[in-house]
Amino acid sequence: MTTTRTKILVAAALAAALSLPALAAEPAQAKTRFGLGVAIYPIDAAATMPTLEVYVPIALSDGLRLEPSLGIFTRNRGGNGVDTTDFTVGVGLMGVSHIGPATNMLYGGRLKLNFASAATPGGGSDSGTDVSLAGAFGAEQYLGERLAVGLEAQLGYYSQSSVSGDASGLFTTGVVFVRVWF
C-alpha cells in the first residue's frame, strides 16, 4: 500500500513540475523580436568565411533564435591579377539560455553557402559554390535593452570549389558579434 501511495505522490510531483514552465511561459509570438547584427571574423578565417556578414537575428521564443545572414566580399586586384567576388548566404539555429541578468549563452549550428566567382584579365571567368557547416557556442552581454555584444567559437567542416582553392577540411574560428534589437 505504501508503494502505491509513493507512486501516486511521485507522479503528482512530476506532473506539477512539468506543468509549471508551461504555465509561466508567454506565447512565442509575444516574444518574437527582430534584430540587425554584424559578424566580425578574424583575418585568418578568410579561407573558410571570406565575407563581412550582416545577420538578422529572429528570436522565435525565449530559448530559440533563427539567424539568417548575408555577406559580400570583392577583391579587385587590377593589372594582371584575378578579380574575385564572394556572395554568402547562411542560416543559424541557436538555443539561448539565460545565465545572468543581462547575459545569454548561445549554442547551435550554422550552415553557409558561398557563391564564388573569379575573372581573369584575359576575359576568362569561373564560378563555384563553397559550403560550410559549423557547431557554435558562445555568449552575449546586453549593454542596454536593445544592444548586445557577443563572442562565438565555431568548429566546423568546409568544402571549397575550384574557384576558392578546391580544398576541404575542418576549421575553428572565433567571431565577435554586435546586435541591435528592435
Secondary structure as UniProt FT lines:
FT   HELIX           2..24
FT   HELIX           28..31
FT   STRAND          33..40
FT   HELIX           43..45
FT   TURN            46..48
FT   STRAND          52..55
FT   STRAND          58..61
FT   TURN            62..63
FT   STRAND          64..75
FT   TURN            79..80
FT   STRAND          83..100
FT   TURN            101..102
FT   STRAND          103..119
FT   TURN            121..122
FT   STRAND          125..142
FT   STRAND          147..159
FT   HELIX           162..164
FT   STRAND          168..181
//
